[in-house]
Amino acid sequence: REGTRPAARTHGHPGGWYREQFLTLLHEWAGRGVDVPDPYDPQLLARAPRELRHLLAEAVAEEDTARALATLGIGFTV
C-alpha cells in the first residue's frame, strides 16, 4: 500500500534560507515601497537579475532534494 511506509526523519526547512534571501533581494531590486503582489510571477522573474533567479532555483532544488530523500524510509535522518 502506498503511503503507509514511514518517512525519513527530517529537520529544518528545506529551501527556507534561499527563499528568505530571494524575497529580501527581490524587494530591494523592485524598490522600497513597491508592492510586489506575486514574487514568483514568471514575467517578473524574467526581468529579475540572474542572482535572484539563481537563489530561487537553489531553493527549489533543495526542496526537491528533501522531498526525494524523505522517501528513503524510517532508517534515515535528513
N, C-alpha and C positions, 0 to 999 in steps of 0.2 A: 504494500500500500504506500502510495506516495504521500509525503508529508508527515509520516509517523516516526521517521528516524530523527533522533535528537541531533540538533545542530552543534557545531563547534562553539565553544565559549568565546565570546568577543568582548573586547574592552575598548572604550573610546568612541569617537565619532568619525568614521572614515570620510575623508574629504572636507571635514569641517574647517580646518585651518585654511586650506586653499580657498574655500568659498568665502570665508571672512575676509581674506586678503583681496580676493576678486571684487567683492562688493565695496570694500573701502576704496580701492583704487578706481573702480568704475565711477563712483560718486565724485571722486576728485577729478577724474577726466571729464565727466559730464559738466562739472561746475557746481560749486557750492550753491545750495538753494534750488537747484534744478530738480524737478520731480521726474523720477525715472520709474514709470508705472510697472514695467516688466524688464528687469535687468537681464533676463535671458532671451529677450526678443532677438530673433535671427538677424533682423535688419540692423539693430543696434550693434550686435556683436560683429557684423560685417565691417562696421566703421571703426570699431574699437582697436586700439593698438595691439600688436601681436603679443605683448607681455600679458595683457589682460586675458586674451583668448587662451594663452598657454596656462595661466592659473586655473581657468575653468576646466580645461582639458585634464589637468593634473587632478582636480577634484573628482571629475567623472571617472578617471582611471582608477583612483584609489577606492572609490565607492564600488565600482565593478569588481575590482580585485577582492575586496572584503566580502562581497556577495558570493563570489565563487569559492573563496576559502571557507565560508560558513557552511558550505555543503559537504565539507570533508568528514564531518561527524563528531561525535562527542569526545573522541580521543584527542582532539586538537584544541589549542587555545590560540586565538588570533589577537 
